[in-house]
Amino acid sequence: MNSHAFELMWGGVALLGGGLLATDVRGVAERFQAMSYARRSWPGSVMTCRVIGGVFALVGAGVLIAAGI
């Protein structure tokens, strides 16, 4: 896989996944946070999950813009 295809794939995943977490579509952030009990290093609150999702969405959008989309 070349670097351009990787940038497009990573940017799309970060934008969509981060956007789902940030906007909490169908309780995605709550479910992600509920899994934190099984993995203690994950965020402890829903708001933290949503903020992290927003950061990922912004980074993904930046990568896609830089890649020429």
Backbone bond lengths (Angstrom), bond angles and torsions (degrees), N, CA, C in turn:
res aa  C-N    CA-C-N  psi(-1)  N-CA   C-N-CA  omega(-1)  CA-C   N-CA-C  phi
1 M - - - 1.450 - - 1.530 108.44 -
2 N 1.314 116.38 130.00 1.462 118.15 179.70 1.527 110.78 -81.53
3 S 1.324 115.82 168.38 1.463 120.26 -173.05 1.532 112.06 -67.18
4 H 1.322 118.03 -32.68 1.464 120.34 179.74 1.533 110.79 -65.63
5 A 1.318 116.61 -44.45 1.468 120.56 178.17 1.528 110.45 -63.99
6 F 1.338 116.76 -39.48 1.462 120.11 178.39 1.523 110.92 -63.92
7 E 1.343 117.63 -42.51 1.467 121.04 178.08 1.523 111.08 -61.07
8 L 1.321 116.63 -42.95 1.458 120.36 179.26 1.524 111.08 -64.23
9 M 1.334 116.32 -44.08 1.462 120.02 -179.82 1.528 110.85 -65.36
10 W 1.335 117.15 -49.17 1.463 120.59 -177.96 1.521 110.98 -64.39
11 G 1.325 116.96 -42.94 1.460 120.67 178.94 1.522 111.94 -61.46
12 G 1.332 116.58 -42.27 1.466 120.16 178.88 1.512 112.73 -65.17
13 V 1.317 116.68 -43.61 1.469 120.64 179.08 1.524 110.80 -64.65
14 A 1.342 116.59 -44.56 1.464 120.23 -179.99 1.522 111.09 -64.55
15 L 1.325 117.11 -41.54 1.464 120.68 -179.93 1.522 111.42 -65.50
16 L 1.334 116.70 -49.04 1.464 119.68 -177.57 1.530 112.05 -70.83
17 G 1.340 116.86 -47.77 1.461 119.75 -179.78 1.513 112.19 -64.03
18 G 1.326 116.25 -45.15 1.459 120.12 178.00 1.517 112.15 -64.00
19 G 1.332 115.91 -39.18 1.460 119.73 177.62 1.514 112.53 -63.42
20 L 1.331 116.84 -40.00 1.472 120.29 177.51 1.526 110.81 -62.78
21 L 1.331 116.11 -44.07 1.468 119.12 178.69 1.523 111.18 -65.46
22 A 1.328 117.35 -46.12 1.464 121.13 -175.76 1.521 112.15 -63.50
23 T 1.330 116.65 -39.66 1.463 119.54 -178.49 1.526 112.58 -89.96
24 D 1.324 116.37 -6.69 1.469 122.83 176.81 1.528 112.09 56.99
25 V 1.328 115.42 44.91 1.461 120.79 179.64 1.525 109.40 -62.12
26 R 1.313 116.02 124.16 1.468 123.93 178.37 1.529 112.93 51.60
27 G 1.329 116.73 34.37 1.462 121.03 174.94 1.510 115.06 74.01
28 V 1.343 117.30 25.10 1.462 120.64 -178.52 1.522 111.02 -59.74
29 A 1.337 117.93 -42.78 1.465 120.74 -178.56 1.523 111.01 -64.40
30 E 1.327 117.67 -38.35 1.462 120.59 178.54 1.524 111.15 -64.69
31 R 1.333 115.96 -42.33 1.462 119.09 178.96 1.520 111.91 -67.23
32 F 1.326 116.25 -38.94 1.460 120.44 177.95 1.527 110.22 -63.95
33 Q 1.332 116.08 -42.73 1.462 120.05 179.42 1.520 111.17 -67.66
34 A 1.321 118.22 -36.76 1.461 121.15 179.97 1.523 111.27 -63.78
35 M 1.322 117.17 -28.54 1.462 120.17 177.57 1.528 111.55 -73.47
36 S 1.346 117.80 -12.02 1.462 120.59 -177.50 1.518 111.80 -65.11
37 Y 1.328 117.92 -21.36 1.466 119.83 178.12 1.523 110.68 -67.25
38 A 1.320 116.51 -30.88 1.462 120.03 177.58 1.528 111.29 -79.39
39 R 1.316 116.49 -28.35 1.469 121.80 -179.78 1.517 107.49 -127.12
40 R 1.313 116.75 95.98 1.465 122.96 -170.02 1.526 114.82 -61.04
41 S 1.328 118.53 -18.98 1.460 119.57 -177.58 1.533 112.19 -82.62
42 W 1.329 117.94 -6.23 1.462 120.52 -179.67 1.520 110.06 -78.98
43 P 1.332 118.36 163.97 1.471 121.28 -177.65 1.519 112.73 -58.48
44 G 1.334 115.27 143.71 1.452 120.78 -177.48 1.514 114.91 -90.64
45 S 1.321 118.67 -8.29 1.461 119.76 -179.13 1.525 110.89 -133.26
46 V 1.311 115.11 156.14 1.461 121.19 179.76 1.527 109.81 -66.47
47 M 1.338 117.30 -39.58 1.465 119.95 -179.44 1.531 110.63 -62.64
48 T 1.323 117.54 -39.62 1.468 120.16 177.05 1.521 110.74 -62.62
49 C 1.327 117.21 -41.39 1.466 121.38 177.23 1.522 110.36 -60.44
50 R 1.331 116.65 -41.36 1.459 120.17 -178.32 1.525 111.46 -69.00
51 V 1.334 117.07 -38.54 1.469 120.40 177.98 1.526 110.14 -65.44
52 I 1.333 116.67 -44.64 1.469 120.44 177.80 1.529 109.90 -61.10
53 G 1.334 116.94 -41.06 1.462 120.42 177.14 1.517 111.85 -60.89
54 G 1.342 116.93 -40.68 1.460 120.85 177.76 1.520 111.95 -62.73
55 V 1.329 116.11 -40.84 1.466 120.31 178.15 1.530 109.90 -63.43
56 F 1.332 116.96 -44.76 1.467 119.90 178.55 1.527 111.14 -62.35
57 A 1.326 117.63 -39.82 1.460 120.32 179.51 1.526 110.58 -63.71
58 L 1.320 117.14 -42.18 1.463 120.19 179.10 1.526 111.70 -65.84
59 V 1.325 116.43 -42.99 1.468 120.05 178.40 1.523 110.33 -63.86
60 G 1.328 116.19 -42.43 1.468 119.62 178.14 1.519 112.10 -61.30
61 A 1.335 116.30 -42.00 1.460 119.78 177.60 1.525 110.41 -63.49
62 G 1.333 116.62 -40.89 1.467 120.14 178.06 1.516 112.44 -62.38
63 V 1.326 116.22 -41.53 1.476 120.26 178.62 1.522 110.50 -63.94
64 L 1.329 116.74 -42.73 1.463 119.87 179.58 1.525 111.47 -65.13
65 I 1.318 116.99 -39.64 1.471 120.59 178.17 1.529 109.79 -64.86
66 A 1.331 115.94 -44.44 1.467 120.36 179.24 1.529 111.89 -63.98
67 A 1.343 115.81 -30.87 1.457 120.41 179.97 1.531 112.44 -78.85
68 G 1.327 116.35 -8.18 1.465 119.63 175.56 1.511 114.97 100.48
69 I 1.306 117.40 20.60 1.481 119.16 178.09 1.512 109.29 -95.65
